[in-house]
Amino acid sequence: MPSPCASPSRLPHGCALPPCSLQAEQEKQANIIRAEAARLVSEALLTSPALVELRRLEAAKDIADTLARSRNVTYLPSGGNQSLLLSLGQAA
């Protein structure tokens, strides 16, 4: 059985590259784009950590919504400003 890399594929612009070369080139470009995106996010976070704070608040809201809808979770007062979260699982 011949290797999938043996037969070249024709690209729309007429260039012939083996499929493995084309895939490797696409993966290389994807890695470059990911690295550039990570660099831009890192620079933005250094100048203003507001995005991280926003994501933290959104995650906390989602967690609170999930817990509020759960019938197996209740809150017990423990004094002060804190709550104790108690998970009431099914007894086996």
Short mmCIF file of the C-alpha atoms (twelve columns), coordinates in Angstrom:
data_MODEL
# 
_entry.id   MODEL 
# 
loop_
_atom_site.group_PDB 
_atom_site.id 
_atom_site.type_symbol 
_atom_site.label_atom_id 
_atom_site.label_alt_id 
_atom_site.label_comp_id 
_atom_site.label_asym_id 
_atom_site.label_seq_id 
_atom_site.Cartn_x 
_atom_site.Cartn_y 
_atom_site.Cartn_z 
_atom_site.pdbx_PDB_model_num 
ATOM 1  C CA . MET A 1  0.000   0.000  0.000  1 
ATOM 2  C CA . PRO A 2  1.535   3.353  -1.000 1 
ATOM 3  C CA . SER A 3  2.171   6.022  1.607  1 
ATOM 4  C CA . PRO A 4  -0.421  8.839  1.783  1 
ATOM 5  C CA . CYS A 5  2.502   11.254 1.436  1 
ATOM 6  C CA . ALA A 6  3.557   9.790  -1.919 1 
ATOM 7  C CA . SER A 7  0.837   11.350 -4.066 1 
ATOM 8  C CA . PRO A 8  0.947   15.146 -4.386 1 
ATOM 9  C CA . SER A 9  -2.246  17.157 -4.171 1 
ATOM 10 C CA . ARG A 10 -2.924  20.131 -6.359 1 
ATOM 11 C CA . LEU A 11 -3.705  23.320 -4.511 1 
ATOM 12 C CA . PRO A 12 -6.017  25.943 -6.039 1 
ATOM 13 C CA . HIS A 13 -3.039  28.132 -6.960 1 
ATOM 14 C CA . GLY A 14 -1.390  25.263 -8.868 1 
ATOM 15 C CA . CYS A 15 1.303   24.341 -6.324 1 
ATOM 16 C CA . ALA A 16 1.781   20.628 -5.807 1 
ATOM 17 C CA . LEU A 17 2.688   19.531 -2.269 1 
ATOM 18 C CA . PRO A 18 2.458   16.070 -0.742 1 
ATOM 19 C CA . PRO A 19 -0.469  15.902 1.736  1 
ATOM 20 C CA . CYS A 20 1.912   15.410 4.686  1 
ATOM 21 C CA . SER A 21 3.870   18.542 3.721  1 
ATOM 22 C CA . LEU A 22 0.651   20.506 3.434  1 
ATOM 23 C CA . GLN A 23 -0.547  19.253 6.824  1 
ATOM 24 C CA . ALA A 24 2.812   20.040 8.432  1 
ATOM 25 C CA . GLU A 25 2.713   23.554 6.983  1 
ATOM 26 C CA . GLN A 26 -0.822  24.099 8.286  1 
ATOM 27 C CA . GLU A 27 0.168   22.848 11.756 1 
ATOM 28 C CA . LYS A 28 3.183   25.169 11.721 1 
ATOM 29 C CA . GLN A 29 0.959   28.143 10.845 1 
ATOM 30 C CA . ALA A 30 -1.540  27.164 13.556 1 
ATOM 31 C CA . ASN A 31 1.250   27.025 16.149 1 
ATOM 32 C CA . ILE A 32 2.508   30.447 15.077 1 
ATOM 33 C CA . ILE A 33 -1.007  31.897 15.382 1 
ATOM 34 C CA . ARG A 34 -1.488  30.309 18.843 1 
ATOM 35 C CA . ALA A 35 1.835   31.706 20.044 1 
ATOM 36 C CA . GLU A 36 0.989   35.184 18.772 1 
ATOM 37 C CA . ALA A 37 -2.448  35.030 20.433 1 
ATOM 38 C CA . ALA A 38 -0.888  33.945 23.735 1 
ATOM 39 C CA . ARG A 39 1.633   36.797 23.520 1 
ATOM 40 C CA . LEU A 40 -1.115  39.361 22.862 1 
ATOM 41 C CA . VAL A 41 -3.247  38.071 25.748 1 
ATOM 42 C CA . SER A 42 -0.227  38.110 28.053 1 
ATOM 43 C CA . GLU A 43 0.596   41.713 27.133 1 
ATOM 44 C CA . ALA A 44 -3.028  42.773 27.622 1 
ATOM 45 C CA . LEU A 45 -3.159  41.141 31.052 1 
ATOM 46 C CA . LEU A 46 0.018   42.926 32.121 1 
ATOM 47 C CA . THR A 47 -1.502  46.304 31.309 1 
ATOM 48 C CA . SER A 48 -4.972  45.565 32.719 1 
ATOM 49 C CA . PRO A 49 -5.999  42.473 34.693 1 
ATOM 50 C CA . ALA A 50 -9.689  43.408 34.274 1 
ATOM 51 C CA . LEU A 51 -10.331 40.528 31.854 1 
ATOM 52 C CA . VAL A 52 -9.139  37.970 34.407 1 
ATOM 53 C CA . GLU A 53 -11.330 39.541 37.075 1 
ATOM 54 C CA . LEU A 54 -14.313 39.499 34.722 1 
ATOM 55 C CA . ARG A 55 -13.768 35.809 33.895 1 
ATOM 56 C CA . ARG A 56 -13.400 35.006 37.618 1 
ATOM 57 C CA . LEU A 57 -16.701 36.749 38.388 1 
ATOM 58 C CA . GLU A 58 -18.463 34.990 35.497 1 
ATOM 59 C CA . ALA A 59 -17.171 31.615 36.706 1 
ATOM 60 C CA . ALA A 60 -18.305 32.352 40.285 1 
ATOM 61 C CA . LYS A 61 -21.768 33.299 38.994 1 
ATOM 62 C CA . ASP A 62 -22.011 30.087 36.963 1 
ATOM 63 C CA . ILE A 63 -20.964 28.000 39.969 1 
ATOM 64 C CA . ALA A 64 -23.485 29.769 42.224 1 
ATOM 65 C CA . ASP A 65 -26.258 29.236 39.651 1 
ATOM 66 C CA . THR A 66 -25.411 25.530 39.392 1 
ATOM 67 C CA . LEU A 67 -25.371 25.078 43.166 1 
ATOM 68 C CA . ALA A 68 -28.616 27.031 43.582 1 
ATOM 69 C CA . ARG A 69 -30.390 24.655 41.174 1 
ATOM 70 C CA . SER A 70 -29.049 21.513 42.841 1 
ATOM 71 C CA . ARG A 71 -31.434 19.761 45.220 1 
ATOM 72 C CA . ASN A 72 -28.598 17.902 46.971 1 
ATOM 73 C CA . VAL A 73 -26.771 20.972 48.307 1 
ATOM 74 C CA . THR A 74 -27.659 23.135 51.287 1 
ATOM 75 C CA . TYR A 75 -25.947 25.958 53.163 1 
ATOM 76 C CA . LEU A 76 -25.477 25.904 56.919 1 
ATOM 77 C CA . PRO A 77 -24.565 29.034 58.889 1 
ATOM 78 C CA . SER A 78 -21.147 28.856 60.498 1 
ATOM 79 C CA . GLY A 79 -20.919 32.340 61.965 1 
ATOM 80 C CA . GLY A 80 -19.150 35.330 60.518 1 
ATOM 81 C CA . ASN A 81 -19.473 36.045 56.819 1 
ATOM 82 C CA . GLN A 82 -18.801 32.508 55.638 1 
ATOM 83 C CA . SER A 83 -21.166 29.689 54.736 1 
ATOM 84 C CA . LEU A 84 -20.564 25.991 55.042 1 
ATOM 85 C CA . LEU A 85 -21.468 24.026 51.957 1 
ATOM 86 C CA . LEU A 86 -22.868 20.587 52.719 1 
ATOM 87 C CA . SER A 87 -23.371 17.996 50.026 1 
ATOM 88 C CA . LEU A 88 -26.192 15.609 50.825 1 
ATOM 89 C CA . GLY A 89 -25.492 12.493 48.768 1 
ATOM 90 C CA . GLN A 90 -27.702 9.478  48.478 1 
ATOM 91 C CA . ALA A 91 -27.091 6.858  51.179 1 
ATOM 92 C CA . ALA A 92 -26.044 3.505  49.732 1 
# 
